[in-house]
Amino acid sequence: MEKMPIFLSALCIFSMVSPTLEMMQSAYTNMGNMTERWRLLSGSNNWESLLDPLDNDLRRYLIHYGEMAQATRDAFNTNKLSKYAGSCKYSKKNLFSQTGIEMSNPFKYEVTKYIYATSSLQVPEALIIKSLSREAWSKESNWVGFVAVATDEGKIALGRRDIVIVWRGSVQTIEWLNDFDFIQVSAPTIFGEKSVPKVHRGWYSVYTSDDLRSPFNKASARDQILGEVQRLVEQYKNEEISITVTGHSMGAALATLNAGDIVFNGLNKGFSVTAFLFASPRVGDENFKRIFSKLQNLRALRVRNAPDIVPTYPLLGYSDVGVELAVDTRKSGYLKSPGDQSSWHNMDCYLHGVAGTQGSKGGFKLEVERDISLINKYLDALKDEYGVSASWWIEKNKGMVQQQNGSWILMDHEVDDF
């Protein structure tokens, strides 16, 4: 089967792939500081004195990982009419280039594995999308993220060999909150049969479920990731390694479980593990928080936009983990006021908040380069005076490609070695 081409709109290519010379120079100028300070930026001192005012290197660091989390949203096939609904539109080797985060980025990674998940529970379609096609690629599984490792070039820029695990967020903003129960269950797969911590039943099911009917989930998402982490840790055992886990919304909840799992079960072999969590709902009870906080070599930084309600859920019986970084996009002079939940929870708006927050000093000022046009990828949140089209992130002709005989067919998936 030949590889199917993916075509992004001209505006997408112009806005995302063509960096200015100034942006490229800025990225490489600041690379040195981040290379030397990576341990602090990854939380070796729990980000003391780095959050208020927010350290500019940490801003860039958070945006770097946040953009990889956003790439999973941009690459996710949400078209239920497509037989590839619920899959990644791009191959592993093209993921970063097709989502516009490769050029001008000194932190180079190679995607080594795609991750798929299913659930033994009925979960909202905002989390697991099912194709309406009779030829659906999978009726049980969805693509939920990837594992990547820093290349030799990336290692120089990052200061170490970074293994990154990126979890995809939910498709819709908050609709799934109304469709989800907030029942807690023990987590024996992570913490053993005598498990004391209680975690959200839905997150735990997505993380640990397998399905023998699915060619993609004969092993759970957990087992896929842990197997790949073990392989990479062994491959680079003679180098300095870090493990970074990140995600937005649902992806942040799963990243929280994943990071705790890796350290609790010693799969990091003593290397540091950092979780960067954007707009994360709460994951577990007070016992989960207690065990999570006591794990050596584990740090978590939660980024929360003040008006976003998702990080406040579930309301009762759940506890926050890690350190919180508060931003407030309502203070940005670039955005239409006052905004709404769709913009307050949006990942590109979160990263805009990281770029410009002034903390307790108040106000808003962009301290690092991040293209404001990204705010309107899925929204109409940017003020009209900036001349950026609303919801501009689309594929050319929505993936319909004309054939030699003049007919048109949907070609919205690149073949990959799953």
C-alpha positions, -999 to 999 in steps of 0.1 A, spaced: 0 0 0 14 34 -10 19 62 15 -10 86 13 -1 123 11 -13 148 36 -18 184 25 -20 213 50 -37 246 41 -15 273 27 -22 294 58 -11 266 81 21 261 62 29 299 62 21 304 99 36 272 114 64 261 92 81 293 80 99 307 110 113 342 109 151 347 111 145 365 144 127 335 159 154 311 148 181 333 163 162 336 195 158 299 198 195 292 194 206 322 215 186 308 245 196 272 240 228 275 260 211 286 292 185 258 290 212 232 283 231 241 314 200 246 336 180 216 326 180 200 360 165 231 376 140 235 348 130 199 353 122 205 389 153 193 408 146 220 434 108 219 429 110 251 408 117 272 438 123 309 428 114 301 392 76 305 392 70 341 404 82 358 384 83 330 359 118 323 347 121 329 310 140 297 304 112 278 321 87 296 299 105 283 268 109 248 284 72 246 292 63 258 257 86 232 242 69 203 259 34 219 256 38 221 218 45 184 217 13 178 236 -6 201 212 9 182 183 -11 151 193 -43 172 191 -34 186 157 -25 151 143 -55 133 157 -81 122 131 -115 134 144 -135 128 112 -160 101 121 -168 95 84 -132 85 78 -122 49 82 -92 62 101 -111 82 127 -94 79 160 -59 73 145 -30 96 139 -31 113 105 7 113 101 35 87 102 60 88 131 88 103 109 65 131 97 46 139 129 67 169 140 71 184 105 34 181 97 23 197 130 47 226 125 70 221 155 102 209 138 116 240 120 134 266 142 133 241 171 168 231 184 154 204 206 153 175 181 135 142 189 128 110 170 94 94 176 100 57 184 66 44 192 29 53 188 7 45 218 -29 32 215 -55 29 242 -89 13 247 -112 11 278 -131 -17 295 -156 10 305 -180 31 284 -162 64 282 -173 97 265 -167 100 228 -147 132 236 -120 107 247 -124 77 225 -137 84 190 -152 56 169 -153 56 131 -187 53 114 -171 35 84 -177 -2 79 -140 -3 70 -128 13 102 -91 8 110 -101 -2 146 -134 -4 164 -118 -8 199 -87 15 200 -77 51 196 -43 67 191 -34 85 224 2 97 220 38 87 214 72 80 229 101 99 215 138 103 223 162 131 218 185 127 188 222 133 191 217 169 180 188 172 204 209 158 232 234 186 228 207 212 230 189 196 259 220 187 280 210 150 282 193 122 264 156 130 271 129 104 267 95 121 263 61 105 267 33 126 253 -4 119 259 -32 133 237 -59 154 253 -97 152 249 -112 164 217 -139 185 231 -136 211 259 -157 201 288 -186 180 274 -170 148 287 -172 161 323 -209 157 322 -207 122 308 -181 108 332 -186 94 367 -160 103 393 -159 69 410 -126 60 426 -110 26 424 -78 10 437 -49 7 412 -33 -27 417 -17 -27 383 4 3 394 6 0 432 2 -38 438 -26 -60 450 -26 -43 484 -30 -9 467 -40 19 491 -43 49 468 -76 54 450 -77 69 415 -103 79 390 -119 48 375 -120 63 339 -84 73 337 -73 40 352 -93 21 327 -79 40 297 -44 35 310 -45 -2 319 -71 -18 296 -63 -42 268 -85 -59 242 -75 -90 224 -99 -81 195 -78 -51 187 -45 -54 169 -34 -22 186 -44 -31 222 -34 -66 228 -12 -48 253 -25 -19 273 -13 17 268 6 12 301 24 -19 289 32 -3 255 48 27 271 67 9 299 81 -16 274 94 12 252 108 31 282 127 1 293 141 -5 258 153 31 255 167 32 290 187 1 282 198 15 249 212 47 264 222 33 298 257 47 295 244 83 290 227 108 313 190 102 308 158 121 318 122 110 313 96 137 307 59 130 306 34 156 294 -2 161 283 -32 184 282 -65 178 299 -73 141 297 -37 137 285 -24 154 317 -44 130 339 -30 100 321 5 116 323 1 119 360 -7 82 364 21 73 340 48 93 357 39 80 391 39 44 377 73 47 362 89 59 394 69 37 418 80 6 399 116 18 394 116 17 356 135 50 355 166 33 370 172 63 392 170 89 364 148 119 370 112 119 359 93 151 353 56 156 345 45 188 329 7 189 332 -15 214 314 -51 219 324 -51 186 343 -82 173 361 -75 156 394 -65 120 393 -66 104 428 -74 107 465 -52 120 493 -34 87 496 -25 89 459 -11 124 465 8 112 496 25 84 477 31 105 446 48 133 466 71 109 484 85 92 453 122 100 448 132 114 414 97 125 405 85 161 400 53 174 386 44 209 376 7 217 369 -1 247 347 -35 260 354 -54 289 337 -73 307 364 -108 307 347 -106 271 334 -129 249 354 -114 215 343 -86 215 368 -112 218 396 -128 185 387 -136 161 403 -148 184 430 -149 160 460 -126 133 473 -97 142 450 -64 160 456 -40 180 435 -4 167 431 28 185 424 35 222 422 11 246 405 19 274 381 -10 298 377 -16 318 346 -46 340 336 -53 345 299 -80 370 307 -52 395 313 -39 392 278 -45 422 256 -43 400 225 -74 380 232 -111 389 229 -125 396 264 -136 380 285 -133 347 266 -152 315 274 -145 280 286 -134 269 251 -106 295 250 -98 292 288 -91 255 284 -75 256 249 -38 244 249 -26 272 226 -41 297 249 -24 280 278 9 284 261 1 320 253 -5 324 290 29 308 298 46 332 274 31 363 289 21 358 325 36 383 350 26 365 382 19 385 413 33 416 396 1 416 375 -6 424 339 5 405 308 35 409 286 49 384 261 84 376 273 93 349 248 86 345 211 54 325 203 33 333 172 0 347 184 -17 333 152 -16 299 168 -43 310 192 -68 309 164 -60 274 151 -93 261 164 -109 292 179 -119 328 171 -102 341 203 -76 365 189 -87 401 185 -98 409 149 -72 437 146 -45 410 143 -60 398 110 -58 361 117 -85 338 103 -106 319 128 -102 281 130 -76 280 103 -60 246 111 -74 225 83 -60 201 57 -64 212 21 -98 203 9 -104 185 43 -83 156 31 -101 150 -2 -75 143 -29 -82 144 -66 -72 113 -86 -59 110 -121 -93 101 -135 -108 133 -119 -126 116 -90 -120 127 -54 -114 104 -24 -106 109 12 -69 104 19 -63 115 55 -38 90 68 -2 82 62 7 45 64 31 37 93 47 6 107 23 2 137 
